[in-house]
Amino acid sequence: MAYHTTPYLLLFLPAALLFYQITPAKWRSYTLLIFSYLFFWSFSEKLIIYLIGTTFLTHHICIWMDTMDKRDKRKKRVFQLGILLLLGTILCLKYRNFFFGNVSKLAMVLHIDWSYQDQLIFLPIGISFYTFQALSYVIDVYRGEVPAQHNFWHMLLYISFFPQLI
């Protein structure tokens, strides 16, 4: 369901706005969270696990860093771990065929018996966007520009908010 499609414009968006308006103020963020995950699920179905996993990882890395003093050397290691895991996921999913395909061609030129068969990998919609949003948040927490968000539900909404996801 893309932004320019009829189902989005005539069904999804009006439903999200209606439910947001009729929901009591203290529950509105949960309404937005539900609609954000429905929007993501409409594109990616079971691949929603990547979005949840990225959010879970980001949340826990940032809380872990938030418990450490700025001068603590472990904080830098935790930061590096978070960056490595987030970038590693996107690199493995999006660029695996590109990397191994080029290594295979190089091996062929060097007459090395090594081949790689491209594999079809289904990617969740918006993976680059929400991964880089999570990265920027980890960097901001590491620098001390923002405190870590301790409410996991708010973190889920921050990463998945549907108007900014695509």
Secondary structure as GFF3:
##gff-version 3
##sequence-region A 1 166
A	DSSP	alpha_helix	6	6	.	.	.	ID=ss1
A	DSSP	pi_helix	7	12	.	.	.	ID=ss2
A	DSSP	alpha_helix	13	22	.	.	.	ID=ss3
A	DSSP	three_ten_helix	25	27	.	.	.	ID=ss4
A	DSSP	alpha_helix	28	44	.	.	.	ID=ss5
A	DSSP	three_ten_helix	45	47	.	.	.	ID=ss6
A	DSSP	alpha_helix	48	66	.	.	.	ID=ss7
A	DSSP	alpha_helix	73	109	.	.	.	ID=ss8
A	DSSP	alpha_helix	127	143	.	.	.	ID=ss9
A	DSSP	alpha_helix	152	160	.	.	.	ID=ss10
A	DSSP	alpha_helix	162	165	.	.	.	ID=ss11
###
